[in-house]
């Protein structure tokens, strides 16, 4: 029983990787290394999608929209915000995963 109680709180070591990648993207944006930021955030989005993370995907989309704004690409930023809204609506209808 003690073993099962101990494993109940086990967190897979890779489960925090997308969050770390988001943070790396944030740091790259702060340093104006926008290409590197896009690389980190794209990888985070891919991992979150593969893992079925619903809320994490939205956070990464938000960062990508901020990145697009930093790149002076307001149209892309608006499309990413629209993608977030569409994601929420689809999720709310229970059509995801």
Secondary structure as GFF3:
##gff-version 3
##sequence-region A 1 97
A	DSSP	alpha_helix	2	7	.	.	.	ID=ss1
A	DSSP	alpha_helix	17	30	.	.	.	ID=ss2
A	DSSP	alpha_helix	34	51	.	.	.	ID=ss3
A	DSSP	alpha_helix	54	70	.	.	.	ID=ss4
A	DSSP	alpha_helix	74	92	.	.	.	ID=ss5
###
